[in-house]
Amino acid sequence: MSENKTQPRNAGHQQRNAGVKQDRNSAVKEERSAFDNIGLTKRNADYMFRFNQALQNVTKLDTDKKTEIVQGMLMN
């Protein structure tokens, strides 16, 4: 064990990472805010966000076609 009894063993680790904050969802927040700022209700904005996620994850369409589909839904 360590010779210094006044500090815990992991004190250096805590100090080294004290100012670190992970922002794992920044991309998701940006994408969701894009739908929030166009005048949709919360429920509709959430639907469009989930629809866009499904388009990206499930379909094999190119980016231009996906954008066209989302824009078409927003116009109706």
N, CA, C and O atoms as CSV, one atom per row, in Angstrom:
chain,resi,resn,atom,element,x,y,z
A,1,MET,N,N,0.827,-1.183,0.000
A,1,MET,CA,C,0.000,0.000,0.000
A,1,MET,C,C,0.869,1.243,0.000
A,1,MET,O,O,2.093,1.151,0.090
A,2,SER,N,N,0.249,2.388,-0.099
A,2,SER,CA,C,1.006,3.631,-0.151
A,2,SER,C,C,1.472,4.040,1.238
A,2,SER,O,O,0.887,3.665,2.254
A,3,GLU,N,N,2.523,4.806,1.243
A,3,GLU,CA,C,3.089,5.291,2.501
A,3,GLU,C,C,2.292,6.467,3.056
A,3,GLU,O,O,2.291,6.686,4.268
A,4,ASN,N,N,1.627,7.214,2.216
A,4,ASN,CA,C,0.883,8.396,2.620
A,4,ASN,C,C,-0.514,7.968,3.060
A,4,ASN,O,O,-1.324,7.549,2.233
A,5,LYS,N,N,-0.797,8.071,4.342
A,5,LYS,CA,C,-2.079,7.616,4.891
A,5,LYS,C,C,-3.150,8.698,4.867
A,5,LYS,O,O,-4.310,8.404,5.158
A,6,THR,N,N,-2.805,9.943,4.530
A,6,THR,CA,C,-3.788,11.018,4.581
A,6,THR,C,C,-4.632,11.102,3.319
A,6,THR,O,O,-5.745,11.624,3.370
A,7,GLN,N,N,-4.134,10.602,2.178
A,7,GLN,CA,C,-4.885,10.646,0.929
A,7,GLN,C,C,-5.329,9.252,0.534
A,7,GLN,O,O,-4.572,8.294,0.686
A,8,PRO,N,N,-6.549,9.125,0.027
A,8,PRO,CA,C,-6.965,7.816,-0.496
A,8,PRO,C,C,-6.149,7.459,-1.738
A,8,PRO,O,O,-5.552,8.328,-2.373
A,9,ARG,N,N,-6.131,6.186,-2.069
A,9,ARG,CA,C,-5.337,5.715,-3.202
A,9,ARG,C,C,-5.791,6.317,-4.527
A,9,ARG,O,O,-4.966,6.536,-5.414
A,10,ASN,N,N,-7.061,6.583,-4.679
A,10,ASN,CA,C,-7.567,7.083,-5.957
A,10,ASN,C,C,-7.721,8.603,-5.992
A,10,ASN,O,O,-8.416,9.115,-6.869
A,11,ALA,N,N,-7.108,9.333,-5.085
A,11,ALA,CA,C,-7.242,10.788,-5.038
A,11,ALA,C,C,-6.677,11.449,-6.291
A,11,ALA,O,O,-7.271,12.404,-6.791
A,12,GLY,N,N,-5.567,10.980,-6.805
A,12,GLY,CA,C,-4.980,11.545,-8.013
A,12,GLY,C,C,-5.876,11.354,-9.208
A,12,GLY,O,O,-5.982,12.239,-10.057
A,13,HIS,N,N,-6.519,10.215,-9.284
A,13,HIS,CA,C,-7.439,9.934,-10.393
A,13,HIS,C,C,-8.636,10.874,-10.341
A,13,HIS,O,O,-9.067,11.372,-11.381
A,14,GLN,N,N,-9.174,11.124,-9.175
A,14,GLN,CA,C,-10.323,12.007,-9.038
A,14,GLN,C,C,-9.953,13.438,-9.423
A,14,GLN,O,O,-10.744,14.127,-10.067
A,15,GLN,N,N,-8.777,13.884,-9.042
A,15,GLN,CA,C,-8.354,15.240,-9.369
A,15,GLN,C,C,-8.105,15.378,-10.864
A,15,GLN,O,O,-8.439,16.406,-11.454
A,16,ARG,N,N,-7.531,14.372,-11.474
A,16,ARG,CA,C,-7.190,14.442,-12.884
A,16,ARG,C,C,-8.449,14.566,-13.747
A,16,ARG,O,O,-8.420,15.257,-14.765
A,17,ASN,N,N,-9.533,13.924,-13.372
A,17,ASN,CA,C,-10.759,13.921,-14.168
A,17,ASN,C,C,-11.847,14.817,-13.592
A,17,ASN,O,O,-13.013,14.699,-13.971
A,18,ALA,N,N,-11.480,15.703,-12.689
A,18,ALA,CA,C,-12.482,16.513,-12.001
A,18,ALA,C,C,-13.251,17.429,-12.947
A,18,ALA,O,O,-14.450,17.626,-12.747
A,19,GLY,N,N,-12.613,17.994,-13.967
A,19,GLY,CA,C,-13.287,18.940,-14.842
A,19,GLY,C,C,-13.841,18.338,-16.117
A,19,GLY,O,O,-14.319,19.069,-16.984
A,20,VAL,N,N,-13.789,17.026,-16.250
A,20,VAL,CA,C,-14.208,16.380,-17.489
A,20,VAL,C,C,-15.700,16.090,-17.443
A,20,VAL,O,O,-16.206,15.510,-16.483
A,21,LYS,N,N,-16.395,16.505,-18.499
A,21,LYS,CA,C,-17.813,16.196,-18.617
A,21,LYS,C,C,-18.045,15.620,-20.005
A,21,LYS,O,O,-17.659,16.225,-21.005
A,22,GLN,N,N,-18.664,14.476,-20.068
A,22,GLN,CA,C,-18.944,13.838,-21.343
A,22,GLN,C,C,-20.319,14.262,-21.831
A,22,GLN,O,O,-21.295,14.258,-21.081
A,23,ASP,N,N,-20.372,14.628,-23.100
A,23,ASP,CA,C,-21.635,15.003,-23.714
A,23,ASP,C,C,-21.898,14.027,-24.849
A,23,ASP,O,O,-21.588,14.303,-26.008
A,24,ARG,N,N,-22.466,12.897,-24.505
A,24,ARG,CA,C,-22.660,11.818,-25.473
A,24,ARG,C,C,-23.798,12.089,-26.445
A,24,ARG,O,O,-23.806,11.564,-27.558
A,25,ASN,N,N,-24.732,12.886,-26.038
A,25,ASN,CA,C,-25.933,13.057,-26.846
A,25,ASN,C,C,-25.992,14.389,-27.574
A,25,ASN,O,O,-27.079,14.834,-27.941
A,26,SER,N,N,-24.861,15.035,-27.792
A,26,SER,CA,C,-24.901,16.352,-28.421
A,26,SER,C,C,-25.443,16.284,-29.848
A,26,SER,O,O,-26.180,17.175,-30.271
A,27,ALA,N,N,-25.090,15.247,-30.584
A,27,ALA,CA,C,-25.595,15.124,-31.959
A,27,ALA,C,C,-27.099,14.891,-31.957
A,27,ALA,O,O,-27.814,15.442,-32.793
A,28,VAL,N,N,-27.577,14.090,-31.037
A,28,VAL,CA,C,-29.012,13.816,-30.938
A,28,VAL,C,C,-29.759,15.091,-30.537
A,28,VAL,O,O,-30.836,15.373,-31.061
A,29,LYS,N,N,-29.186,15.855,-29.611
A,29,LYS,CA,C,-29.826,17.097,-29.184
A,29,LYS,C,C,-29.921,18.080,-30.335
A,29,LYS,O,O,-30.946,18.743,-30.497
A,30,GLU,N,N,-28.868,18.185,-31.139
A,30,GLU,CA,C,-28.886,19.092,-32.286
A,30,GLU,C,C,-29.954,18.685,-33.292
A,30,GLU,O,O,-30.700,19.522,-33.800
A,31,GLU,N,N,-30.014,17.379,-33.574
A,31,GLU,CA,C,-30.982,16.893,-34.548
A,31,GLU,C,C,-32.409,17.087,-34.054
A,31,GLU,O,O,-33.294,17.462,-34.823
A,32,ARG,N,N,-32.627,16.831,-32.775
A,32,ARG,CA,C,-33.965,17.008,-32.201
A,32,ARG,C,C,-34.353,18.484,-32.185
A,32,ARG,O,O,-35.508,18.820,-32.447
A,33,SER,N,N,-33.410,19.362,-31.885
A,33,SER,CA,C,-33.722,20.790,-31.831
A,33,SER,C,C,-34.049,21.338,-33.217
A,33,SER,O,O,-34.761,22.336,-33.333
A,34,ALA,N,N,-33.539,20.697,-34.268
A,34,ALA,CA,C,-33.879,21.130,-35.629
A,34,ALA,C,C,-35.377,21.011,-35.868
A,34,ALA,O,O,-35.963,21.855,-36.546
A,35,PHE,N,N,-36.001,19.981,-35.324
A,35,PHE,CA,C,-37.450,19.810,-35.481
A,35,PHE,C,C,-38.226,20.656,-34.474
A,35,PHE,O,O,-39.370,21.028,-34.734
A,36,ASP,N,N,-37.619,20.963,-33.330
A,36,ASP,CA,C,-38.305,21.782,-32.325
A,36,ASP,C,C,-38.436,23.233,-32.772
A,36,ASP,O,O,-39.387,23.916,-32.393
A,37,ASN,N,N,-37.492,23.704,-33.571
A,37,ASN,CA,C,-37.445,25.119,-33.911
A,37,ASN,C,C,-38.196,25.486,-35.193
A,37,ASN,O,O,-38.032,26.595,-35.704
A,38,ILE,N,N,-39.000,24.589,-35.709
A,38,ILE,CA,C,-39.711,24.922,-36.948
A,38,ILE,C,C,-41.210,25.072,-36.736
A,38,ILE,O,O,-41.969,25.131,-37.703
A,39,GLY,N,N,-41.641,25.135,-35.491
A,39,GLY,CA,C,-43.038,25.428,-35.214
A,39,GLY,C,C,-43.924,24.217,-35.032
A,39,GLY,O,O,-45.147,24.362,-35.018
A,40,LEU,N,N,-43.373,23.046,-34.894
A,40,LEU,CA,C,-44.185,21.850,-34.660
A,40,LEU,C,C,-44.508,21.713,-33.178
A,40,LEU,O,O,-43.802,22.251,-32.325
A,41,THR,N,N,-45.578,20.992,-32.885
A,41,THR,CA,C,-45.864,20.671,-31.495
A,41,THR,C,C,-44.813,19.687,-30.997
A,41,THR,O,O,-44.084,19.095,-31.794
A,42,LYS,N,N,-44.736,19.513,-29.691
A,42,LYS,CA,C,-43.745,18.588,-29.136
A,42,LYS,C,C,-43.946,17.172,-29.660
A,42,LYS,O,O,-42.989,16.469,-29.982
A,43,ARG,N,N,-45.199,16.775,-29.736
A,43,ARG,CA,C,-45.500,15.420,-30.196
A,43,ARG,C,C,-45.121,15.247,-31.677
A,43,ARG,O,O,-44.555,14.222,-32.056
A,44,ASN,N,N,-45.429,16.235,-32.498
A,44,ASN,CA,C,-45.085,16.153,-33.913
A,44,ASN,C,C,-43.576,16.236,-34.130
A,44,ASN,O,O,-43.031,15.544,-34.989
A,45,ALA,N,N,-42.904,17.083,-33.352
A,45,ALA,CA,C,-41.451,17.181,-33.457
A,45,ALA,C,C,-40.798,15.861,-33.060
A,45,ALA,O,O,-39.832,15.426,-33.688
A,46,ASP,N,N,-41.327,15.226,-32.016
A,46,ASP,CA,C,-40.801,13.931,-31.597
A,46,ASP,C,C,-41.032,12.868,-32.669
A,46,ASP,O,O,-40.161,12.041,-32.938
A,47,TYR,N,N,-42.223,12.902,-33.278
A,47,TYR,CA,C,-42.529,11.959,-34.359
A,47,TYR,C,C,-41.556,12.143,-35.527
A,47,TYR,O,O,-41.026,11.165,-36.055
A,48,MET,N,N,-41.323,13.384,-35.925
A,48,MET,CA,C,-40.422,13.648,-37.043
A,48,MET,C,C,-38.995,13.228,-36.709
A,48,MET,O,O,-38.289,12.695,-37.565
A,49,PHE,N,N,-38.568,13.462,-35.476
A,49,PHE,CA,C,-37.240,13.030,-35.054
A,49,PHE,C,C,-37.115,11.519,-35.153
A,49,PHE,O,O,-36.131,11.013,-35.693
A,50,ARG,N,N,-38.105,10.789,-34.634
A,50,ARG,CA,C,-38.060,9.325,-34.680
A,50,ARG,C,C,-38.183,8.804,-36.117
A,50,ARG,O,O,-37.544,7.816,-36.478
A,51,PHE,N,N,-38.993,9.462,-36.921
A,51,PHE,CA,C,-39.130,9.085,-38.323
A,51,PHE,C,C,-37.803,9.257,-39.053
A,51,PHE,O,O,-37.397,8.392,-39.829
A,52,ASN,N,N,-37.135,10.372,-38.803
A,52,ASN,CA,C,-35.840,10.628,-39.420
A,52,ASN,C,C,-34.808,9.590,-38.982
A,52,ASN,O,O,-34.009,9.123,-39.794
A,53,GLN,N,N,-34.826,9.228,-37.695
A,53,GLN,CA,C,-33.921,8.191,-37.196
A,53,GLN,C,C,-34.191,6.859,-37.892
A,53,GLN,O,O,-33.258,6.148,-38.266
A,54,ALA,N,N,-35.466,6.525,-38.061
A,54,ALA,CA,C,-35.823,5.273,-38.721
A,54,ALA,C,C,-35.372,5.281,-40.181
A,54,ALA,O,O,-34.888,4.269,-40.689
A,55,LEU,N,N,-35.529,6.413,-40.849
A,55,LEU,CA,C,-35.061,6.517,-42.234
A,55,LEU,C,C,-33.557,6.278,-42.330
A,55,LEU,O,O,-33.082,5.595,-43.237
A,56,GLN,N,N,-32.822,6.845,-41.392
A,56,GLN,CA,C,-31.366,6.703,-41.419
A,56,GLN,C,C,-30.923,5.284,-41.093
A,56,GLN,O,O,-29.976,4.776,-41.694
A,57,ASN,N,N,-31.593,4.645,-40.156
A,57,ASN,CA,C,-31.136,3.342,-39.659
A,57,ASN,C,C,-31.671,2.156,-40.449
A,57,ASN,O,O,-31.014,1.117,-40.513
A,58,VAL,N,N,-32.838,2.288,-41.047
A,58,VAL,CA,C,-33.486,1.135,-41.657
A,58,VAL,C,C,-33.358,1.119,-43.182
A,58,VAL,O,O,-33.057,0.083,-43.774
A,59,THR,N,N,-33.582,2.244,-43.795
A,59,THR,CA,C,-33.619,2.265,-45.255
A,59,THR,C,C,-32.225,2.423,-45.857
A,59,THR,O,O,-31.280,2.837,-45.186
A,60,LYS,N,N,-32.127,2.087,-47.115
A,60,LYS,CA,C,-30.858,2.212,-47.821
A,60,LYS,C,C,-30.932,3.302,-48.878
A,60,LYS,O,O,-30.275,3.225,-49.917
A,61,LEU,N,N,-31.743,4.323,-48.599
A,61,LEU,CA,C,-31.876,5.443,-49.514
A,61,LEU,C,C,-30.679,6.381,-49.372
A,61,LEU,O,O,-30.033,6.431,-48.326
A,62,ASP,N,N,-30.399,7.117,-50.440
A,62,ASP,CA,C,-29.312,8.081,-50.340
A,62,ASP,C,C,-29.777,9.306,-49.541
A,62,ASP,O,O,-30.972,9.487,-49.308
A,63,THR,N,N,-28.838,10.125,-49.135
A,63,THR,CA,C,-29.118,11.254,-48.257
A,63,THR,C,C,-30.071,12.249,-48.890
A,63,THR,O,O,-30.948,12.780,-48.209
A,64,ASP,N,N,-29.917,12.511,-50.182
A,64,ASP,CA,C,-30.796,13.474,-50.860
A,64,ASP,C,C,-32.250,13.010,-50.845
A,64,ASP,O,O,-33.160,13.812,-50.631
A,65,LYS,N,N,-32.464,11.733,-51.070
A,65,LYS,CA,C,-33.822,11.186,-51.081
A,65,LYS,C,C,-34.447,11.261,-49.684
A,65,LYS,O,O,-35.625,11.591,-49.545
A,66,LYS,N,N,-33.657,10.953,-48.652
A,66,LYS,CA,C,-34.153,11.039,-47.276
A,66,LYS,C,C,-34.549,12.470,-46.934
A,66,LYS,O,O,-35.599,12.708,-46.336
A,67,THR,N,N,-33.700,13.418,-47.318
A,67,THR,CA,C,-34.001,14.825,-47.062
A,67,THR,C,C,-35.267,15.248,-47.783
A,67,THR,O,O,-36.077,15.995,-47.234
A,68,GLU,N,N,-35.443,14.775,-49.007
A,68,GLU,CA,C,-36.646,15.090,-49.783
A,68,GLU,C,C,-37.899,14.538,-49.105
A,68,GLU,O,O,-38.932,15.206,-49.065
A,69,ILE,N,N,-37.807,13.329,-48.579
A,69,ILE,CA,C,-38.954,12.707,-47.885
A,69,ILE,C,C,-39.315,13.498,-46.643
A,69,ILE,O,O,-40.488,13.789,-46.408
A,70,VAL,N,N,-38.303,13.852,-45.834
A,70,VAL,CA,C,-38.563,14.603,-44.602
A,70,VAL,C,C,-39.148,15.973,-44.923
A,70,VAL,O,O,-40.100,16.403,-44.272
A,71,GLN,N,N,-38.595,16.662,-45.911
A,71,GLN,CA,C,-39.128,17.967,-46.308
A,71,GLN,C,C,-40.560,17.856,-46.824
A,71,GLN,O,O,-41.389,18.726,-46.559
A,72,GLY,N,N,-40.846,16.792,-47.555
A,72,GLY,CA,C,-42.197,16.571,-48.041
A,72,GLY,C,C,-43.196,16.382,-46.909
A,72,GLY,O,O,-44.327,16.863,-46.987
A,73,MET,N,N,-42.783,15.689,-45.867
A,73,MET,CA,C,-43.667,15.499,-44.711
A,73,MET,C,C,-43.879,16.805,-43.957
A,73,MET,O,O,-44.966,17.058,-43.439
A,74,LEU,N,N,-42.848,17.626,-43.897
A,74,LEU,CA,C,-42.966,18.885,-43.172
A,74,LEU,C,C,-43.868,19.879,-43.898
A,74,LEU,O,O,-44.512,20.711,-43.259
A,75,MET,N,N,-43.919,19.799,-45.224
A,75,MET,CA,C,-44.734,20.725,-46.004
A,75,MET,C,C,-46.211,20.374,-45.941
A,75,MET,O,O,-47.051,21.255,-46.126
A,76,ASN,N,N,-46.552,19.128,-45.687
A,76,ASN,CA,C,-47.966,18.717,-45.679
A,76,ASN,C,C,-48.619,18.942,-44.369
A,76,ASN,O,O,-49.804,18.645,-44.211
